[in-house]
Amino acid sequence: MSTDQRSTALAGVPAEQQAREREVVNRVLASFADGGDARLKYVMEALTRHLHAFMREVRLTEDEWRHAIAFLTDAGHITDDKRQEFILLSDVLGASMQMITINNEAYANATEATVVGPFFVEGSPRIPLGGDIAAGAAGEPCWAEGTVTDTDGKPVPGARIEVWEADEEGFYDVQYADGRTAARAHLYAGDQGDYRFWGLTPTPYPIPHDGPVGSLLEAAGRSPMRASHLQLGRQAHPGDAYLRTRRRTAGPRRGVRRQGLPGAGLRASAREHAHARRPRSRGPCLVAGPLRHRPRASRSGRAAADARLRKPAGRRRMTREELSPAASSLG
């Protein structure tokens, strides 16, 4: 909170009261003064200052404090080895995306990183260039193509690309009862950094909203639905960390509000692709765009996706009654 904001928030609060509140903050800060780890001391002191500044700014009531404690307690109760309500809370508050942004600094026109989400798993099957990731998952076919380059536009041949997405019902394969792998694969870029594959036209799906975070969203008037997107992970060289980004739909939202913070948007494209479609294709869907990676010396890099998506009409959106609470975060 800036000095001006703090002055405005405390306007009308008697000087004696302000002094008492500052003394509370100072006593807590003093309790960390002789701490061992320097980083922990720094973090706890900053947390204390900001937490108390927030409480003083909003003039938090005792009833609101009790509701907050109950909320955190409920989040703990619903969390288990398959669901992490606190990560979900971090996601809807934008803290997850902010953490990624802080730790993946902007670099030239490199592709921005984003949160991994709960649905990425190791050991996906390999497909050849032009192969199909669907493996029986239901949905409209979608052709994806692009290139992996460095920030100077030079191709990165052999880059490993991970792809995973939800089916037309909004479910990822890890939510299937039979344990099969579908709509998930990896492939390697060609000699010119080119990649291409068949996938599914992305469809909206909800985050779990049967818990305290869902109640918060409802109270705040926010939708639990996520925008349609295709997940991509790229590893330019063996041993590098994966860059993960998303390709999202653009155009009318059809009544679905996007959950969380804005990501790399997709622009509509009227361009048709020249590749033969699969027999079950009923409508055109094209995702195209480069993935630009940092030089190896700074390979924790970020996103700049010049991507285009055209989505066929007549898609069915998953209803609230069909949602699954098995997901643990924004996927």
Secondary structure as UniProt FT lines:
FT   HELIX           3..9
FT   TURN            10..12
FT   HELIX           15..31
FT   TURN            32..34
FT   HELIX           38..58
FT   HELIX           62..78
FT   HELIX           85..92
FT   TURN            93..94
FT   HELIX           95..103
FT   TURN            108..109
FT   TURN            118..119
FT   TURN            129..130
FT   TURN            135..136
FT   STRAND          141..150
FT   TURN            151..152
FT   TURN            157..158
FT   STRAND          160..164
FT   TURN            168..169
FT   HELIX           173..175
FT   TURN            177..178
FT   STRAND          184..188
FT   TURN            191..192
FT   STRAND          194..200
FT   STRAND          205..206
FT   HELIX           212..220
FT   STRAND          225..226
FT   STRAND          229..235
FT   TURN            238..239
FT   STRAND          243..248
FT   TURN            254..255
FT   TURN            279..280
FT   STRAND          286..288
FT   STRAND          291..293
FT   HELIX           296..298
FT   STRAND          308..310
FT   HELIX           320..322
FT   TURN            325..326
//
